């Protein structure tokens, strides 16, 4: 077991919900031996900011899960799809009853594929559903047998992004940053992605072509955006790539009115590294302390869970915290309802009948949009520089048309 995932019994974390958890967790049947659950996430490598949330949540919940007869076996994908598939196969061979996996198609897809082949129930999250479903060869109406996913879709992020852009005056010319990875290929897909949707709304998309993750030179993209007079820049890139792009854009005289980026701008650490140039950068917002949902395990509100993270780590909350927690909520609920939590087919039956209110909202696979997918709400926001606050930037929700139950805190503002 990776040492950093072992519990640190910090008083703040315990006060934030451990006592409530002990009373709230359902017992997963009467198995004589612990029920093994696998969990794969990117703890190291360029996707490690996602894994930090997983590590916190697992550390908080692991002793309570163990007290209920659930043994959580965690493996690091190292942000590498081949490694993700390898550790998934190792967990499958270790006789797990259920697999959990989180954070981008590079992690969720290879793990899900291994589970589908081996007949192991798998629940995944933190990847737009099209990147998880279609990139794996999913066919609507047929779908998969053992692999299930909850998150929002490209139709949601497109609606949120364009909703933010419509708040400001632009010439509707959009520069696209699309890497050659699972997310980049899905977002730029000419059937399911941004190109047809933007065309329908009379936006002009400039797509200079795919680039490799961890690129060191974005001059081709910057020159194309300048030549096309793009006053909006969008895309989905890993944090180090956006820092490189935005630094070079400033140096080379690219000054868009709006920059809305998925993945990289989820994390306050990215903004903190940009200094003043991070003000009013925008992104999709999956989860915040302001979301009106409560954990089915700990009874914590979103605000209390975020505060527990900050108290335990001395860091600003991040969006993946809620989804890592929800994964564990669903796992406990499923194993608690399975007539035999060591029988994979009976666990699968419990997965398919899930209907649970979680810290990220209700999760049920009964209604689609395609088989194996449950959607969660999405809003949009901008990072605003603070003056004398606890952290350099706060994330302000500026677009909630798709999910009005999540309160907005302001309107969109132009980049300086």
Secondary structure, DSSP 8 states (H G I E B T S, - for coil): --GGGS----HHHIIIIIHHHHHH----TT-SS-EEEEEEE--SSTTHHHHHHHHHHHHHHHHHHHHTTEEEEEEE-TT-HHHHHHHHHHHHHTT-SEEEEESSHHHHHHHHHHHHHHT--EEEESS-HHHHHGGGT--TTT--SSEEEES--HHHHHHHHHHHHTTS----EEEEEEBSSHHHHHHT-TTTSHHHHHHHTT-EEEE---B-TT-S--HHHHHHHHHTT--EEEEEE-HHHHHHHHHHHHHTT---SEEEEEEGGG-HHHHHTTGGGGTT-EEEES--TT---B-TTT--BHHHHHHHHHHHHSS---THHHHHHHHHHHHHHHHHH-SSTT-HHHHHHHHHT-EEEETTEEEESSS-SSTTEE----EEEEEEE-SS-SSSEEEEEEE-TT-TTS----------
